[in-house]
Amino acid sequence: MKFGTIAGWALVATFSLVTLATLAAQDEPPVYHAPKPVKPQPVKPQPAKPQPVKQTPTILVSCDLACNWDLDGDAQAPIEAGGRVKVKVELLGQHVVDAATLDGVDKVEKEVDIEADKQASAPMALAPVRDARLKREQDLQKQTDLDAEKAKEKEAELERVKAADAERERVRLEKLKADEDAREKARQDQLKADADAQERDRLAKLKADEEAQAKAKADEDARRIAARENGSVQFAEASTLYAQERYQQALPLFVSACEEGSLAGCWNLGKIYGMGQGVTQNYAQALNFYQKACEGGEMRGCSDLGQLYENGSSVNQNYYQAQELYTKACDNNEMSGCKNLGKLYELGHGPNQDYAQARALYQKACDGGEMMGCNNLGALYDNGSGVSLNFIQARELFLKSCEGGEMRGCNNLGIIYDNGDGVHRDPMKARELYQKACDGGDVESCKNLGWSYFQTPGVNRDFVKARVYFEKACDGGEMMGCNDLGVMYDDGKGIGRDINLARKFYQQACVGGLKKACENLRILR
C-alpha cells in the first residue's frame, strides 16, 4: 500500500471522529450526514527522526555444571549447576564467554554476536567436556593397568627364570662344598695321623727326659745334703751382716752359701744385685740368682724373678711369664707372690682385669703376713675398686699394714686422716704418719710430709722443712717431690726465688714422666 493512500484514509477517520463529538454535545440527536467523497491527496513524506534503542542488549549465560566464568576476560560471579545469569553489554558485535568447572579442570569457550535490542544466549555445556575427559582418563587408566599387568607377568617370568638359575647354582655349590669337605676331611685325617705320630715321639722323648731329670735331681739332692751343713753356717753369718747393712761383707758369704746349695743364699744374692746394695745394680746378675733360687724351690726367688719379667728389667717385659712365676710362688704359700699376682689382676697386666681375683689374692697375702697385701687390699676399699667404697675397712687395713712395718700403709693411713675419709680430719695425725713412713724409706710420704709443712691449713707451716722433705722425695725418685720443690723456688715461698733452680726441678720431674711438671716448665719459660 502506498504511503499517500494510507494518509488520506487517516484524515477521513479523524474528521468523522470530530463530527461525532460535536453532535453529541448538542441537545438534538445527532443527524448523520454521509460525507462527500474526498479525493485522496498525496502527502509529502517527512524525513524519519533517529529513534533511541528501546532495550540494552544482553547475554544470557547458563552452565550445566557449577562454574566460574568470565566475559571478554573479566571474571564474573560463579553460576550454580543448571543456573543462568543475564549480563548487559554496552558494545554490539562479537564477545567471548569462557567458563570452567570450579576445580578449573574442564573449560568451554564461546563467541557470541550481539545485535541491537536483542538478547544473545550462551549455554556453556561443561558436562560433555567433563564426560569426555573422564572417558579419556578411564581409557588411559585401563591402558596403564593393562601395561602394569603385562609388566607384572614379565617380572614374574623373570623371577621364575632367576629362581631356576638360583636352584641350579645352589646344586652346583652344594656339590662343590661336598667335594671340598671330602678333601678337607682327608687332609685333616692325614694331619691327625701325623700329629699322633709326633705326639708318640714327643711322649717317648719326654719320658726319657723326665727319667734323666729325676736322676739328675737325685744326684743334686745328694750333693745339697752333703753341702747343707757348711752352707747353712755361711748363710747365717751372711744374714747377720746383711741385717747390719754390711752388704759388701755379706756378699762373699752369700756366694759361698749359694754355691754350697743354700737357695736362700742365692735369693739374697739376687736381692743384693737387684737393689744395688753395696754393689752396682745389676739386673742380669739378679735374674741369674733369682732363677737359680726359684728352680731349686725357693719361692721368694720365683716371686722376685716374676717382678723382673713384669718390669722388663734385663729381660723383655712379659706379663704372662710374670703371672706364671707369681702363681707358682703363691701356690707354694709365698705371700709376696700372691700379692704380686693380685696386682697383675688389679691392673689387667697379662690377665684380664679382675678386681674380685685381685681382692682374693690380696686377702690371702694379708692373712699370710704380707703387709703390702693388706695395704693393697685397703686401697681397693679406699677407691671402691671392685668392692663397695668403705673408708672404715680401708683404714683398718692400712693400720694393720703400718703396724706390720709396711711404710706405704702408714702413708695411706696418713692420707685417710689428712682428707678426713671416714674419720675426723686430723692434719697433725696425718703428719705423724707421713713422718714415720718417710723415715722408713717411703719417698711418696716424704713428698706428702713436705706438702703438710708447705700449706696444710690448720697446722704450723714450715717452708724450710717443706723444702727438706721435697728434696728427700725428689732424691728418692718421687717426681711430684721434684715438681713441688720447683714450685717453692718458682714462688719463692720461705726461700729466695730462684728461676734457674725452679727450671731444674721442673725439668727433672718432666723427664721423669710428670705431665704437670712439663706444663709448669712451659709456663716458666
Secondary structure, DSSP 8 states (H G I E B T S, - for coil): --HHHHHHHHHHHHHHHHHHHHHHHSSS-------------------------SS--EEEEEESS-EEEEETTEE---B-TT-EEEEE-SS-EEEEEEEEETTS-SEEEEEEEE-TT-EEEEEE--HHHHHHHHHHHHHHHHHHHHHHHHHHHHHHHHHHHHHHHHHHHHHHHHHHHHHHHHHHHHHHHHHHHHHHHHHHHHHHHHHHHHHHHHHHHHHHHHHHHHHHHHHHHHHHHHHHHHHTT-HHHHHHHHHHHHHTT-HHHHHHHHHHHHHTSSS---HHHHHHHHHHHHHTT-HHHHHHHHHHHHHTSSS---HHHHHHHHHHHHHTT-HHHHHHHHHHHHHTSSS---HHHHHHHHHHHHHTT-HHHHHHHHHHHHHTSSS---HHHHHHHHHHHHHTT-HHHHHHHHHHHHHTSSS---HHHHHHHHHHHHHTT-HHHHHHHHHHHHH-TTS---HHHHHHHHHHHHHTT-HHHHHHHHHHHHHTSSS---HHHHHHHHHHHHHTT-HHHHHHHHHH-
